[in-house]
Amino acid sequence: MTTKSDIAAAVADKTGSSKAAALEAIDAALDHIASTLAGGERVHLGGFGIFSVKPTKARKGRNPSTGEPVDIPAGRALKFKPAAELKGRI
């Protein structure tokens, strides 16, 4: 598993900046992506993929331990569609 710290170290090594500066840039980028998605907009990262938010309908579910019916409220789900370049590398 790769962590955000691992990514920051790789970015710092590749760009010649400090790990702290790379981590700050990564945090800023992730914060902007999260804010954009929270606003209901799509995020397209060329060569990587598209993040989007899809509304989900309210539905009936069942508690697996008791078998009782449960109402599941409407919500929003995060979707990711990988770009062809990313698919080709995996």
KOLLO-93722 format. One record per residue: residue in three letters; x, y, z of N, C-alpha, C in turn. Coordinates in steps of 0.2 Angstrom, whole numbers, padded with zeros to 4 digits, always signed. Layout:
REM residues N
ALAXYZXYZXYZ;...
This chain:
REM residues 90
MET+0004-0006+0000+0000+0000+0000+0004+0006+0000;THR+0003+0011-0004+0006+0017-0004+0002+0023+0000;THR+0006+0027+0004+0003+0032+0008+0004+0039+0005;LYS+0000+0044+0007+0001+0050+0005+0009+0053+0006;SER+0012+0050+0012+0018+0052+0013+0023+0049+0008;ASP+0022+0043+0006+0026+0040+0000+0025+0044-0006;ILE+0019+0046-0008+0018+0050-0014+0022+0056-0013;ALA+0022+0060-0008+0025+0066-0007+0033+0065-0007;ALA+0035+0059-0005+0043+0058-0005+0045+0057-0013;ALA+0040+0054-0016+0042+0052-0023+0041+0059-0027;VAL+0036+0063-0026+0036+0070-0029+0042+0074-0028;ALA+0044+0074-0021+0049+0078-0019+0056+0076-0023;ASP+0057+0069-0023+0063+0067-0027+0063+0068-0034;LYS+0057+0068-0037+0056+0069-0045+0057+0077-0046;THR+0054+0081-0042+0054+0088-0043+0060+0092-0040;GLY+0064+0089-0036+0069+0092-0032+0067+0097-0027;SER+0061+0096-0025+0059+0100-0019+0059+0096-0013;SER+0057+0100-0007+0057+0096-0001+0051+0092+0000;LYS+0051+0087+0004+0045+0083+0005+0040+0087+0008;ALA+0041+0092+0013+0036+0096+0016+0032+0100+0011;ALA+0036+0103+0006+0033+0107+0000+0029+0102-0004;ALA+0031+0096-0006+0027+0092-0010+0021+0090-0006;LEU+0021+0088+0000+0016+0086+0004+0010+0092+0005;GLU+0013+0098+0005+0008+0104+0005+0005+0105-0001;ALA+0008+0104-0007+0005+0104-0014+0000+0098-0015;ILE+0002+0092-0012-0003+0087-0013-0009+0088-0009;ASP-0008+0091-0003-0014+0092+0002-0018+0098-0002;ALA-0015+0103-0005-0019+0108-0008-0023+0105-0014;ALA-0020+0101-0018-0023+0098-0024-0029+0093-0021;LEU-0028+0089-0016-0033+0085-0014-0039+0089-0011;ASP-0037+0094-0007-0043+0099-0005-0047+0102-0010;HIS-0044+0104-0015-0047+0107-0021-0052+0102-0024;ILE-0049+0096-0025-0053+0090-0028-0059+0089-0024;ALA-0058+0088-0018-0064+0087-0013-0069+0092-0013;SER-0067+0098-0013-0071+0104-0013-0075+0104-0020;THR-0072+0103-0025-0076+0103-0032-0081+0097-0032;LEU-0079+0091-0029-0084+0086-0029-0090+0087-0025;ALA-0088+0090-0019-0093+0092-0014-0098+0097-0017;GLY-0096+0101-0022-0100+0106-0026-0104+0102-0031;GLY-0103+0096-0032-0107+0092-0037-0104+0092-0044;GLU-0098+0095-0045-0094+0095-0051-0090+0089-0052;ARG-0088+0088-0059-0084+0082-0060-0077+0085-0060;VAL-0072+0080-0059-0065+0082-0059-0061+0078-0064;HIS-0059+0081-0069-0055+0077-0075-0048+0078-0074;LEU-0044+0072-0073-0037+0073-0073-0035+0069-0079;GLY-0032+0073-0084-0030+0070-0090-0025+0064-0089;GLY-0026+0059-0093-0022+0053-0092-0023+0049-0086;PHE-0027+0051-0081-0028+0047-0075-0035+0045-0075;GLY-0040+0050-0075-0047+0048-0075-0052+0053-0073;ILE-0058+0052-0072-0063+0056-0070-0066+0054-0064;PHE-0067+0059-0059-0070+0058-0053-0077+0062-0053;SER-0082+0059-0051-0089+0062-0051-0093+0060-0045;VAL-0098+0063-0044-0103+0061-0039-0110+0060-0042;LYS-0112+0054-0040-0119+0051-0043-0124+0051-0037;PRO-0130+0054-0038-0135+0053-0033-0137+0046-0032;THR-0139+0044-0026-0142+0037-0025-0149+0038-0023;LYS-0153+0034-0025-0160+0034-0023-0161+0031-0016;ALA-0166+0033-0012-0168+0030-0006-0171+0023-0008;ARG-0169+0018-0003-0171+0011-0005-0172+0007+0002;LYS-0175+0001+0001-0176-0003+0007-0170-0008+0007;GLY-0168-0009+0013-0163-0014+0015-0165-0019+0020;ARG-0160-0023+0022-0162-0028+0027-0156-0028+0032;ASN-0157-0028+0038-0152-0029+0043-0150-0036+0043;PRO-0143-0038+0041-0141-0045+0040-0141-0049+0047;SER-0141-0046+0052-0141-0050+0059-0148-0051+0061;THR-0152-0047+0060-0159-0048+0063-0164-0049+0057;GLY-0163-0047+0051-0167-0049+0046-0173-0043+0045;GLU-0172-0038+0050-0177-0033+0050-0176-0028+0044;PRO-0182-0026+0041-0181-0021+0035-0178-0014+0038;VAL-0174-0011+0034-0171-0005+0036-0172+0000+0030;ASP-0174+0006+0031-0174+0012+0026-0167+0015+0025;ILE-0165+0014+0019-0158+0017+0017-0160+0024+0014;PRO-0158+0030+0017-0159+0036+0014-0156+0037+0007;ALA-0158+0042+0003-0155+0044-0003-0148+0047-0001;GLY-0143+0047-0005-0137+0050-0004-0133+0051-0010;ARG-0126+0052-0009-0122+0053-0015-0116+0048-0015;ALA-0114+0045-0021-0109+0041-0021-0103+0043-0025;LEU-0097+0042-0024-0092+0044-0028-0090+0039-0033;LYS-0089+0041-0039-0088+0037-0045-0081+0039-0048;PHE-0077+0034-0050-0071+0035-0054-0071+0031-0060;LYS-0069+0035-0065-0069+0031-0072-0062+0032-0074;PRO-0058+0027-0074-0051+0027-0076-0050+0029-0084;ALA-0045+0033-0085-0043+0035-0092-0040+0029-0095;ALA-0040+0029-0102-0037+0023-0106-0030+0022-0104;GLU-0026+0028-0103-0019+0028-0102-0018+0024-0095;LEU-0022+0025-0090-0021+0022-0084-0023+0015-0084;LYS-0028+0013-0088-0030+0006-0089-0024+0002-0093;GLY-0021+0006-0097-0016+0002-0101-0009+0001-0097;ARG-0009+0005-0091-0003+0004-0087-0004-0001-0082;ILE-0010-0003-0081-0012-0008-0075-0012-0015-0078;
